[in-house]
Amino acid sequence: MSGQKTLLKISGCTVSSDGILSEDSSRPAFEALINPAGYEHGFAISYTKNKAFGQAGTEPKYNITEAEKLTLKSLVLDGTGAVPGAVVPVKTQVEQLRKAAYTFVGDKHEAPIVRVVWGSFVFYGRVEGLKFEYTLFMPNGDPLRAKVTLNLVEYSSQPELIKESKKSSPDLTHLIVVRAGDTLPLLCERIYRDSSYYLEVARINGLTAFRQLQPGISLRFPPLG
């Protein structure tokens, strides 16, 4: 390690046809003069509770892994000269940050995809919220210091999302060939971890005598919300 201070950088990104993200050198970048006081990196999973008729309750079932969230807390924009050799007006820093992370990309009709880099930490996402709190002013009212709160939501390209999907996931349709001894509740328990779906699966497959499954037939087990 060289001991040189690593400053947080936010830059625009492009997405290739195969879903690879890379820095877009044609877009303006923002580099902090003072690193934020900290950041929050959030993860969340949502569950569904499908209650069958007559059941007192049911186990929560995995629904989806939510996009990661990043919050930069108290990123300071300083124009007082407190940072040696780096006197940049606060208004200029605000505009640089807005252009890099927030300003609408007209030709793509969407908010920009950005890469946040701070040391070994890298995050790709889009801005959900950007707030400036001005705390120090010149006599004429021009701001000398501002605190920024920046909220971002993770970005993943469509090819990346497809790669991350597991073929064993209950979110995907399964085509199952019935074997001797299989029952519809047993198959539902195996795929959905909930045998109470058997009536819905029977309806989807047009089964009337579902208590006696004929070995060799194929049944569809689609995602059930």
N, C-alpha and C positions, 0 to 999 in steps of 0.2 A: 504494500500500500504506500502511495506517495505522500499521503497526508494532505493532499490538496482537497479543498472543500468541493463537494459535489452538489450542484444546484439543480433544483427541480426544473424539468423542461416539459412543455406541452407542445406537441406538433401535430399537424394534420396528417392523415393517412389515406392511401388508396388501397383498393381491393382488386386483386387480379382475378381473372376468369376462374381460376381454380381455388379461390378463396383465401389467398395469401395476403396478409396485411403488410404494408411497407410504408415508410415515411414518404410523404409527398413534399418534395423540396420546392415545389412551385407555390406552396401555401405558406403564409407567415407563421413563425413559431414564437413561442413565449418562453423566456427563461427568467425564473425568479431571481431577484437581487437578494432576497432574504427567504430562506426556506420556511415552509409552514411549521406551526408548532406541533403538528401531528396529523394523522389521518385515520379514518375509520374504513375498514375493508369488511363489508358485510356479505353474508351468505344466507340463503333461505331455501327451504323446501316446503311445498304446499301439499296438503293431504285432502282426500275426500272421505266423507263418511256416508256410505250408501246403506241406508237402513232398510232391510227387507221387512215386508209386512209380517207382524207378529213377533218381530225381534225386539228385545229390550234395548239392545245397543249393538254396535259393531266396531271392529278394530279399524282405526284410521288407515286408509290405503294410500300409498304413494301416488301422487298425481304428477308433479313436475318439479324439477330443480329450477328455481328462479335465477334470473340473471344476477350476477354479482353487482354489488354497489360500492362505490368509492366516494368518500367525502373528505375533501381537504379542509382542514380546520385552521382558521386564523392565518391564512396566507397574507403576509403584510406587504403592501406596496408603499415604499418610502421615497419621498422626494426631498428630504431634509439634508441629504448629504451624509447621513449616518453611515452609509456604506462607502468606504474610501474609493475614490476614483470612479464612482458610478452614480452621478447625479442625473437622474432621469425624472422628468415631471410625472406626477401621479396620473395626470390625465393621459399622458402618452402610454404609461404602463397599462392603464385600464383599457385603452383602445387596442393595444397589442394583445392583451388577454382575450378580449371580445372577438377580435378577428381570428385568433388562433383556434379558439374553442367553441365559440357561440354563434358567430355570424352565419346566417343561412347560406348554403351553397346553391346559388341560383341555377346553374346548369344541371345539377343533380336533383334539385327540388327536395332537399333534405338537410338536416343539421349535419355538421361535419363529424366524421369519425376521427377521433384523436388518440394519440399515444401519450400517456403520462409516464415519464421516466424519472426516478429518483434513486440514485445508486443502483442496486440490483433489482429494485422493484419496478415492474413494467405492467401497465394496465391499458387496455384498449377499450374505448367506450364512447358514448355520446353524453353531452351535458343535459342534465335534467333541471338543474337550477344553478343560478349564478347571482350572488348577492354581494354588493359593495357597501361597507359601512365606513363612512368618512369620519375621521376622529381628530384631525389636526389641520388647521387652515392658516393661510397667509392673511395679512390685514385686508387684502382686497377680496378675500373669500375663496381664492383658489385652494384646492386641497393639497396638503403636504403629506398626508398619510391616510391609508385606507386598509381595512381588514376585509379579506375576501373569504366567503364560504362557497365552495364549488362542489356540486353534487353530480356524479356521473353514473351511468348505468352501463354495464358491460356490453360490448358489441361482439357478436360471433357471426361470421359469414354463413350463408346457407350450406356450402359444402362442409364447413366445420361442424355445423349442427347435425348433418347427416352422418358424419363419421362418428360423432359422439353417441348417436342413438344405438342402443343395443338391440340385436335381433330378438333377444329374450324378453324385451320390455313388454309389460302389459299394455303399453300405449300403442302397440302395433298389432295388426290383424294376424292371427295364427290360423293356419290350415292344418288340422290334426286328423290323422288316419286312426280310426278306432281299432283298438286291439281287444282281444278276448279278455273279459273281466272289467273293462272300462265302463264306468257309469258317468252320466252327465254331471252330477254333483262332484264326483271325484276329479273329473277333468277341469271343472271350474275352480276347484280348490287348488289344483296344480298350476293353473295359468294365472288366475286372479287372486289366489289366496283367500277365496270366499266362495263357498259352495252354494250360497243363496242365489247366485246368478243363473242357476240352471234353467229356470223357467224362461228367462229372457233369451238365453242361448237357444233353447228349444224353439222359441217363436221365430228367431232370426233364421234358423235352419229349416223351418217348416216341419218340425217333428211333432207327431201326435203320440206315437207309442215310444216316448223317449226313455221309459224305464228299462226297455230291452233294446240296447244298441247293437246293431249288426256289425260284427267285425269286418273291416275293410272299407267301410264308408268314410267319406271325408266330411268334417264339420268345420265351420268357420267360427272363430272366437275373436270378434272384433273388439276394439277399445270400448269400454263401457263407462259412461260418466255418472 
